Amino acid sequence: MSGSTNRVAANLNMLFTNLPLIQRYGAAASAGFKLVEVSVPYSEPAKKLREAADEFNLKHTLINAPPGNWSDGFRGLASLKSQKDEFRNSLDTAIEYAKTLGCNRVHVMAGIPKTDDDVANASKTYSENVHFAAEKLKEHDLICLIEPINKYTIPGYYLNNYDEAMNLIYSDKSKNLKLQYDTFHAQQINGQIAATLRKLKEHIGYIQVAQVPKRGACDTRGEIDYNFIFEEIKSIDSSWIIGAEYLDENSSKESFNWVENMSLSF
């Protein structure tokens, strides 16, 4: 893999948000991107999104499974006993979208248990649902991803540490469960990004990045030295795709100079 470098995908739910979702494909292509991730693609028919991607020669790298009603406070369904049927049915929708979009990774969000019953049963429910999802997605040649999310950004989010995530991955019989390692969350969960990347490298299926604490671009001022982090990532596994999952409403072409300045590629 010497000489190769990690490729960056534009997150179309966080970037170019001054445009409707369909128009963000053209904006991403104009900025130089060849890869895109769409965390929540379900506001548009999958066929329409695929047509937009094809028009601009863009490939989808990642989607989330349906997270429940976002405006009602849902942030995923997998740990909620009260939503067990909804979660399992939602996988059919995720599979349909992933297939249509030509995307081989699906991130399953854990959610926020709120009722006493959901809180009491969250661990068991989450374990069962994640292993069910990993098996089901494998049948369709799709990789199942889980991502710890820090407790400041989404208070109450069930999966908020790496120990639990790795226990689930180690106990997954399908061998189809991978870690979505988001440096923005990782820095706020336990830091030690470089050491953790090396330790967990065999189990990482996807990387996402943003500066801490304001979730800006990688070349903005903040806690993380991305010149160093990207050197580490490249030396560990240059095939990892890096999702640019940060907030940038207008996203001019110049605002993505960090990609090449930090020796990454589109």
Secondary structure, DSSP 8 states (H G I E B T S, - for coil): -TT---BEEEETTTBSTTS-HHHHHHHHHHTT-SEEEES--TTS-HHHHHHHHHHTT-EEEEEE---S-GGGT--BSTT-GGGHHHHHHHHHHHHHHHHHHT--EEE--B----SHHHHHHHHHHHHHHHHHHHHHHHHTT-EEEE----TTTSTT-S---HHHHHHHHHT-TTS-EEEEEEHHHHHHHT--HHHHHHHHGGGEEEEEE--TTT---TTSSSS--HHHHHHHHHHH-TT--EEE---BSS--GGGGHHHHHTT-B-
